[in-house]
Amino acid sequence: MNLPIAVLVSGRGSNLGALITANDAGTLPVEFALVASDKADAPALRNAEAHGIPTLALDPKSYGHRRDFDEALFARVAESGAELVVLAGFMRVLDGAVVDAWQGRIINIHPSLLPKYRGLHTHRRAIAARDTEHGTSVHFVTAELDGGPVIAQARIPIHAGDSEEILAARLLAQEHRLIVACVDAIARGRVLLRNGLVHWNGKAIAEPLRLNRDGILTS
């Protein structure tokens, strides 16, 4: 049985596009219960609509407090029947109490090798630090910003002369592969969160999984 998922987006939704492509190809065992955004004009919503996926846009300015918006959003997510929430470029910090209610059922993709460079401008910060390696991480979401247990990472080298834009563009392809691989592993029951630890094939892992060249997660 396919896993019902909701995807939260704020912009173009290229990671959502990667999930849709994999699902259409029959390689990702999920059902899109909802694609929701805090931006009514987000291109990701138009892509979802074109694929017949239910969509929702809520305006944060219509709510008195951040938590009110988050509660309304996740009430709609729950109504959709989604069992997993995927934050794919959702540019809002979620209320801790709302996140706690979805513990182990909400993941985020972040463009850095966590715990390095939480927050914004990760490519710029990696270059400024003269790092030789950069990457992207998928993690379970907790109340701590970009601080939840990391499921898996994909890594790329930083080349001499890389700009922030060049590095971001090169990393994006790895983001697409990583989010698909992680959602697939969760949908198949191979990855789960138990007692605050990521479990892979029934065993707790001490380090994040890695994405190999074939797009497969390995320990």
N, C-alpha and C positions, 0 to 999 in steps of 0.2 A: 504494500500500500504506500502511495506517495505521501511524503510529509508536507502538510500545509504550512506555508511560510508567508510572512509579511515582510516586505522590504521598505525601509524608510529612506527617503532621498531628499536632497535639497537642490540638486542641479541637474546636470546632463544625464547622470546615471549610467556611466559606462560600465560599472561593475554589475548593475542590474542587467544591462544589455548582455553581458557575458553569461549571467545566470539564465536568461531567457534563451539565448542561443544554445546552451548546453541542454536545457530542458527540451527545446524543440527538436534537438538531435536525438533525443531519447536516452541520453547518457546521465541525466541528473534526475533522480527519483523524487521530485517535489511537485507540489501543486501551488500555484500562486494564489493565495487567498486574498491578498491586498497589496497594492503599492500606495504608500501614503507620503505626503510631503507637507512641509511648512511653507511652501512656495507654490501658489496656484499656477504660475507660469513655468514651472520646472519642466524642461524637455523630457525628463524621465517619465513624467506622467503621460505625455503624448505617446511615448514608445510603448508603455504598458497598455494604453487604450488601444493602440494599433494591434496589439496581440490579444485583445479580448480579456485583459486582466482588470478586475475591479480596482478603481482608484479613489483616493480621498485627498482633498487639500483642506487643511485647517489653518486659519490665520492666527498666529500667536497674539497679535494686537487685539484680538477679540476677547481675550481672557485677561483678567485682572492680575494674575500672578503666573509665574512660570509653571508652578506645580499644577495649577488648574488646567493649563494647556496640556501638559503631559498626561494628566489623568484622563482628560477627554480623548486624547489621541489613543492611549492604550486601551481605553474602554472600547473604542471602535476596532482596534486590532483584535481584542478578545472576541468581539462579536463576529469577526470574520472567520473565526475558527482556526486561526493560525496557531501553530504549536512552536514555531521558532520565528524570532524576529531578527532580521539582518539589517544592520545599519550600514548602508552603502553610500557614503558621502552625505550623511545626515549631519548638518552643521549646527547642532544644538547640544548643549550639555543637559542631560536628563536628570530629573529629580531623583535623589537617592532612594526614597521610599518606593517610587514607581519602579525603578530598576530592580530593587530587592524582590518585588513581587514576581519578577520574571527571571529570577536567578537560575542560571544554567540553561535558559531558553532564549537568550539574546546575545548576539555576537556583533563585533565591529571590525572593519578593516581599517588599518592605520598605516600611513606611508612612512614608517621608520622601523628600525630593528629595536622594538621595545625591549627594555625600559628606556632606551635612548629616545630623546626628542619627542616627548609627549606634547600634545597641543599642535599649534600651527607652524607653518614655514619649515617643515622638516628637511626638505631638500636643501634650502639655503643654509640651514644650520649645520647639516652634515658637511657641506662644502667648506663652510667657514671654519669648521673644526679640523679640516684637512684629513677627514676620514678617508680610508682607501676602499671602504665597503659601505653600501647602503642597502636598504631593503624595505620590505613591507611585512606587516604582522596581522594575523587575525586572532582576536582574543575574546574571551567571554567578558561581558560588560558588568562592571560593578559601579558603585557610587563614586569611586575614585577615577578621575579623568584619565582615560587610556591606561588604567592601572590594573585591569582584571587579568586573570590567568591567561597566558598566551598559548594558543593552540598550535600554531605553525607559522613559519616565516619563509620568505623567499628572498634571496640575496643577489645583488649585482655589484660589480666593481664600479668605483668612481674613477673616471678617466681624467687625465690632465686636460684642462681646458673645458671640462664640463660646466655648463651654466645650470642655473636652477631649472630652467625650462627644458633643457636637453635631458637632464637627469630625471626629471619628472616624467617626461615622455617615454624614456626607456624603461622606467620602473612600471609604468601603467600596464604593460602587457603581462608582467609578473603578478600584478594585483589581480588581474582578471583570472589568471590560472589558479592563484591561491584561493580566492573566494569560492570559486567553483569546487575546488578540491575539498575545502573545509566543509562547505554545506553538504556536499556529497557524503563525506565521512560521518557527519552528524545524522543525516537522513538514513544512512545504512546502519546506524547504531554503533559505529566503530569509535566515535569520539563522544564523550560526555563529561560533564562536570560533576564530581562527587566529593563532598567534604572539602570543597575549595580547591581541589586538584583536578587537572585535566587527566582523563583516563583514555588510553589508546588501546583498543582491543582488550579491554578489561583490566589493564594495568596502568597505574599512575606513572606519569612521565616526569623526569627531573628537568628536562630541557625541552624547548619547543620542537615540534616536528619540523622536518625540512621538506621543501618541495623540490623534487629532482627534475631533471631535464625533460622527463616524460609527463610532467604534471602530476606525479604521484607523491603522496605523503609518505615519508620514511622517518623512522626513529633514529 
